[in-house]
């Protein structure tokens, strides 16, 4: 029987340390195809490219691993990998390891989770891995045993259709364990830094501070990370608010 095939991408670019660590781990479990952006694409979410053509180039090839760089978004990279570089349907799609967490509502902005959700939309078991440190040379070693456990579980058991996993690790040398959590709630504030250019026009940097709205006893990924746990949040691609359908049917149907 052939080895499992694992497709990997990220939003930090093909040179990011997190991607290299994830690739080395994944190759222990199967053949690996990496299709990653040629530079940073943080915040790309599920965006796709229509304004210009997609290009890619082979960066590295050795037994069991091929690495491509693409000028598109993380979601583009998954589409390209599935269409052109995978000789069969992957057994697993992985996103990350992201430099910076993707907990709480930030999952909606995340290019790393864009990778994972695109894989999930294609009915492939998919996992996103993120680390709270933004340091591009951070030490991912404490996270590796937890990643192994999640990957081995998914390779053995799969995931329900329409469900993917969002895994986040704190920026600490040791962890209290792993916790299954719900997505935290919160909002970004102070999101724009205004500047005036030497030519007199105003411009903005997107910055911001995240404010968690979770009560202290909420079993959320945000709280779990701050308590020292690796958090695993099962995430659905179906975002229908079923609980309000009956009420809206009564009040709006004609």
C-alpha positions in Angstrom: 0.0 0.0 0.0 1.2 3.5 -0.7 2.1 5.9 2.1 -0.4 8.5 3.2 -0.1 11.7 1.1 0.0 15.0 3.1 -0.5 18.4 1.5 0.9 21.3 3.5 0.7 25.1 3.1 0.8 28.2 5.3 0.5 32.0 5.3 4.0 32.9 6.4 5.7 31.8 3.2 7.7 28.9 2.1 10.8 30.0 4.0 9.1 30.2 7.4 10.6 28.0 10.2 7.1 26.8 11.2 6.5 25.4 7.8 9.9 23.6 7.8 9.2 22.1 11.2 5.8 20.9 10.1 7.1 19.4 6.9 9.8 17.4 8.7 7.3 16.1 11.1 4.8 15.2 8.4 7.3 13.3 6.3 7.5 10.7 9.2 3.9 9.8 8.4 3.8 9.9 4.6 4.8 11.5 1.3 4.6 15.3 1.5 3.7 18.0 -1.0 4.2 21.6 0.1 2.7 24.4 -1.9 3.2 27.6 0.1 3.1 31.3 -0.7 6.3 33.0 -2.0 6.0 35.6 0.9 3.8 36.5 3.8 0.0 36.3 3.4 -1.2 36.7 6.9 -4.9 37.6 7.1 -5.7 36.2 3.7 -8.4 33.8 5.1 -10.1 32.0 2.2 -9.3 34.7 -0.4 -8.5 33.6 -3.9 -6.7 35.3 -6.8 -8.6 36.6 -9.9 -6.7 39.8 -10.6 -3.6 38.2 -12.0 -2.3 34.8 -13.1 -0.9 32.2 -10.7 2.6 31.1 -11.0 4.7 28.6 -9.0 8.2 27.1 -9.0 9.8 24.0 -7.6 12.0 25.0 -4.6 13.1 21.6 -3.4 12.7 17.9 -4.3 13.9 14.9 -2.4 12.5 11.4 -1.8 9.1 11.8 -0.2 9.0 15.6 -0.3 8.4 18.3 -2.9 8.2 22.0 -2.1 6.7 24.6 -4.4 6.4 28.4 -4.0 3.3 30.1 -5.4 2.6 33.8 -5.9 -1.0 33.4 -4.7 -2.9 33.1 -1.4 -2.8 30.1 1.0 -6.2 29.0 -0.5 -4.7 29.3 -4.0 -1.8 27.1 -2.9 -4.2 24.3 -1.8 -6.2 24.5 -5.0 -3.0 24.4 -7.0 -1.5 21.5 -5.0 -4.7 19.5 -5.4 -5.0 20.2 -9.1 -1.4 20.0 -10.3 1.0 18.5 -7.7 -0.8 15.7 -5.9 -0.9 12.4 -7.8 -3.9 11.3 -5.7 -6.3 12.7 -3.2 -4.3 13.6 0.0 -5.1 11.8 3.2 -4.4 15.0 5.2 -4.2 18.7 4.6 -2.1 20.7 7.2 -1.7 24.4 7.7 1.1 26.0 9.6 2.9 26.0 11.9 1.8 29.6 12.0 3.9 32.2 13.8 1.2 33.7 16.0 -2.0 32.2 17.4 -5.2 31.7 15.5 -7.5 31.4 18.5 -10.9 32.9 19.1 -12.6 34.8 16.2 -9.3 35.3 14.5 -9.9 32.0 12.8 -12.1 34.0 10.3 -9.1 36.1 9.3 -6.4 33.5 9.3 -4.6 32.4 6.1 -3.4 29.3 8.0 -7.0 28.3 8.7 -7.9 29.3 5.1 -5.6 26.4 4.1 -7.4 24.1 6.5 -10.9 25.1 5.6 -10.2 24.8 1.9 -9.0 21.2 2.6 -12.1 20.6 4.6 -14.3 21.9 1.8 -12.7 19.3 -0.4 -13.6 16.6 2.1 -10.1 16.0 3.2 -9.3 15.7 6.9 -7.5 19.0 7.7 -5.6 20.4 10.7 -4.2 23.9 11.4 -1.3 24.4 13.8 -0.4 27.7 15.3 2.0 29.0 18.0 1.5 32.1 20.0 5.0 33.5 19.4 5.5 35.8 16.4 9.2 35.3 16.7 10.3 33.8 13.3 13.0 31.8 15.1 10.8 30.5 18.0 11.3 27.0 19.4 8.5 24.7 18.4 10.0 21.7 20.2 7.5 21.6 23.2 4.6 21.6 20.7 5.8 18.6 18.7 4.4 15.7 20.9 1.0 17.3 20.9 1.1 17.7 17.1 2.0 14.1 16.8 -0.9 13.0 18.9 -3.4 15.0 16.9 -2.0 14.0 13.5 -1.9 10.3 14.4 -5.5 10.5 15.7 -6.7 12.1 12.5 -4.8 9.7 10.2 -6.2 6.8 12.0 -9.8 8.0 12.6 -10.4 10.7 10.1 -12.8 13.6 10.9 -16.5 14.1 10.4 -17.3 15.6 7.0 -17.3 19.4 7.2 -15.2 19.4 10.4 -11.5 20.5 10.7 -9.3 21.1 13.7 -7.7 24.4 14.9 -4.7 23.6 17.2 -3.0 26.4 19.1 0.0 26.3 21.5 1.1 28.9 24.1 4.4 30.6 24.0 5.8 28.8 27.0 8.6 26.2 27.5 6.2 23.6 28.9 2.4 23.0 28.7 -0.2 21.9 31.2 -1.7 19.5 28.7 -4.1 19.5 25.8 -7.7 20.7 26.1 -10.6 20.5 23.6 -12.2 24.0 23.5 -14.8 26.1 21.9 -13.9 29.1 19.8 -13.4 32.2 22.0 -15.4 35.4 21.5 -13.9 38.9 21.3 -13.3 41.9 19.1 -10.4 43.8 17.7 -10.1 47.5 18.8 -7.9 50.4 17.9 -7.4 48.7 14.5 -5.9 51.6 12.5 -2.8 53.7 13.0 -3.0 56.9 11.0 0.0 58.6 9.4 0.6 61.5 7.1 3.1 60.9 4.2 5.8 63.5 3.3 3.6 64.3 0.3 0.7 65.3 2.5 -1.8 62.5 2.1 -3.1 60.3 5.0 -2.4 56.6 5.1 -3.1 53.8 7.6 -1.4 50.8 9.1 -3.7 47.9 10.2 -2.7 47.2 13.8 -5.1 46.7 16.7 -5.6 45.1 20.1 -7.7 42.0 20.7 -10.2 42.1 23.5 -11.5 38.8 24.7 -15.2 38.7 25.7 -15.0 35.3 27.3 -15.9 34.9 30.9 -13.1 33.5 33.0 -14.8 30.1 33.4 -15.6 29.7 29.7 -13.9 26.7 28.1 -12.6 28.7 25.2 -9.3 28.4 23.2 -8.4 31.9 24.3 -8.7 31.1 28.0 -7.0 27.7 27.5 -4.0 29.2 25.9 -3.6 31.8 28.7 -3.9 28.9 31.2 -1.0 27.1 29.6 -2.8 24.5 27.5 -2.5 23.4 23.9 -6.0 24.0 22.6 -7.9 22.0 20.0 -11.0 23.6 18.6 -13.2 21.5 16.2 -14.3 23.9 13.5 -17.2 23.6 11.1 -17.4 25.0 7.6 -21.2 25.1 7.8 -21.8 28.5 9.5 -25.6 28.4 9.3 -27.4 29.7 12.4 -29.8 26.8 12.7 -31.2 28.1 16.0 -32.9 31.1 14.4 -34.2 29.4 11.3 -37.6 28.5 12.7 -38.1 32.0 14.0 -37.1 33.6 10.8 -39.3 31.2 8.8 -42.4 32.3 10.9 -41.7 36.0 10.6 -40.2 36.4 7.1 -41.6 33.6 4.9 -44.2 34.5 2.4 
